[in-house]
């Protein structure tokens, strides 16, 4: 994800491999999605080759709060990327699991895609339209003035705010920026005056810890690859993981997965 909306965190130093190839000593990858592997509906050059090389040894940890893992895996396979639902740790689904685990009986006013709302209901969340204990905010492309007024009212009544991810935007095709959950959060904050909220997605370390759990990995053998130093980089650092950045910023190791793979003296082989 590209633009971080939460309070500024220290900028972590980029991971600079001292040995060739760049993945030496790191047998597993935790990968960002938007801006690292895809731009909306387009895979980035080299994404397929990177995933194929680390097949069975990668997890995608994404601030995506629109899709379920099953939906997104189908979409990514349609782009030619070899991704299973089990490979995906998504902020929207992780928000639902947080609500189930910490607020099992709460009345939840959820702003999210229809798919994520259905997923939350199927997982036992009690979704309501008013008198909420929790306002849960994810990427909702139907979010408008009435929703903003209702969310502000519920928060003024004392409801707690839970947010899937802080990104203001994520990268789209042709250099376009796609508005994200963090932009909705800014509007809600401005109207409701809330000073605190629970954040689920990156740069919180729990998403990376879940990625490690699914991989059966540990910080010493896992490398994070992302495009945003303030979500991917800072979040990886908080989880004790090194992070290699892609993109066009000064600290990036390469612009694309293809350029990263080209840094190797020898081609990667699948496990």
N, C-alpha and C positions, 0 to 999 in steps of 0.2 A: 504494500500500500504506500501511497506517495506522500500525503500531506498530513502531518500529525497536529492535532488540535489541543492536546492537553498541555499542562504547564511544562516548561522546558526542562529537559533532563540533560545531564552531562553528555557530551558527544563522545562516544567510545572511540578508541583508536582502532583503525581498520586492521583486520587480520592480514598479516603479511607473511605468507609461508616462507620458511627459511630453506626449504628443500624443494626439489622438483621431483615429481609433479606437485601441483598446488594442493592436492588432496592427500599427500603423503602422511601416513599415520592416522588418517581420518577415514574410516571405512563406511560411515553413515552420514547422510545429509538430512538436515531440516531445511526445507525450502519455503520461501515466500511464493505467492502466486501472482497477484496483479503487479505488473512492473518488473517481475523477475522471470516468469515463465509465459505469461500471456498479457495482452492488452485488450481487455474486453473479450471480443470474439476471435482474436487473432493470436496464435502462438508466436512467441518471440524466437528469432533465429537460434537454433541449437537446443531448444527446450526438449524436443523429442530425444535427441541424442544424449543429453544429460540424464534424463529419466531412464532411458534404456540402459545406459552404462551403470547406473546405480539401482537397477530394478531389484525390488525386495529389500533395499537398503536406504530408502528415503521415506520421509513423511513431509507432507505439505501442510504447513501451519499458516493459516490465512485469516485475516480480519474480515473475510467475507461473512456478511450477516443476512444475505438474501436467500441462499440456497441451503438445502439439506445436502449431506455428503453424497447420498445416492443420486440426487439430481445433478450435482456438480460433476461427479465422476462420469456420468453419461455425457454431459456437455463436453468435458475435456476429451473423452474418448472420441467424440464426434469431431474434435479438432485434430485427432491423430495422436493424442498424448496418452501413454499407457498408465492410466491412473485408476485405482480401485477406490471404492468408498472408504475402506479401512485405512487408506493412505492419507485421508483428509482430516485435519483438525481445524474446525471452522468456528469463528467467534460466535455466530448466531446459535449454533447447536450447543456450544459450551455455555452460553448464557442460559439456555433452557435447562441444562444440567445443573448450573449454579442455583437457579430458582427452585428446581425440584429438591435439591439437597439442603438448601438453607431457608427456603420459604415455602415449604410444602403445602401449607394450608392458606397461604396468602391469596387475597383477591388481586389479580394482576391486570392492569390496563396495558396491553402490549401494542406498540406501534412497530409493525414488521411486515414483511411480505406475507401473502396468503399462505405460501408454502411453509414458512417458519411458524406462523400462527397455528396451522394444522398440526405441525410437528409438536409444538408445545402442548396443545390440547391432547394429542395422542399420548404424550409422556406424562399426563396427569396434572398439568398446570391448570389452575382455575382462572380462566380469562373472563373479565368483566368489562363493562362500558362505563361504570361510575363507581363511586365509593371504594376506591382501590387502596390497598395497602402498599402496592408497588407500581410504579410506572416503569415499564421495561421498554427501552428505546433501541431499535435496530434500524437498518436501512429500509425505509418505507417510502416508495416512490409516489404514494398517494397522499402523503403527509401534507396538509394544507392549513389554512387559517383556523378552521374549526377544531382540527386536531391539536394545534398549538394552544388554543384557548382552553380546551379540555385538559390537556396535560398540565398546563400552568395552574389550573384550578385544583386539580388533584394534589399536586405538589404543595400548593399553598395550604391545603387541608391537612398536610402532614405525611402524605405518601412519600416513600423512599424512591430514589431514582437509581435504576440499574441500566447500564449502557453496554452495548455489545462491543463497540470499538470507537476509538477517538479520531479516526482519519477524517479530514475535511474532504478529501478527494481521492480517487484512484486513477491510474493512467488509462486512457482510452486510445483508440486508433488515431493516427494522424496528429498526434500531439494534443488531442483533446483531454480535458480534465473532467471526470465524472463525479458529481457531488456525492458525498458519502455521509455516514451516520454522524460524524463530528460536526458537519454543517447544521444538521437538525439539533444536535446538542447545544450548539451556540445559540440558536433561536430560543430553545426551551430555557436555557440559563438566563438569557436576557429578560424573558417574560416572568419567570418564576423566582428569579433571584436565588436559586439554589447554590450553596457553597460547596457541597460535597455530594459524591455519588460513587457507586461501586462500578469499577471498570473491569470488564472481563477479558478483552482482547489485548493484543500486543500494544505497549511494551510490558504488560504484566507478565511475570515469568511462568504462570500456570499453564499457558498455551504451549510453551516450549517443553515444560516438564511432561505434559501429556504426549507430545511428540516423541520424547525420549522413551516414555513408558511403552508406547506402541512399537518402537523400534527395538526395544530391549537394549538400548544403548546407554552410554554414559558420557559425561562431558569430555573425557579424554579421547574418545574415539568418534566424536560427532562434530560436524561443522555446519553452521548456519550460513545459508546464502540468501541474501535479500537485496532490496534496492533502497531501503530507507534507513539511514543511521539512527533516526529517532524512534522507530518502532522495532525494526529488525535488529539493528545494532545495539541499541540500549536494552531492549528486551533480552537479547542473547546474553549480554554482559550480566544482567541481573540473574539469569539462570546459570551463570558460570560457563557459558559456551563461547567459543570464538565465532566471529562473523566475518564473512567475505562479502563485499558489496559489489553489485553490478550497477551499471548505469553510466551517467556522464559527469557525476560529481568528482571533485578532485581526489577523494579517497577511494574511488572505485577501482577494483582490480581489472575489470573488463567491462565493455559496454553491454554485451549479450552473453548468454550461455555458449554460443558458438565461439566467440572470441576467448572465453574462459577455457574451453576445451582445447583451443589451439595453443594455449600456453604450455601444454604438456609436451615433454620430449617424446613420449610414447602414447599411443591411444589407450583409453580405458578399456577394460573388459568387464562384462557382466559377471555378477557373483554366481 
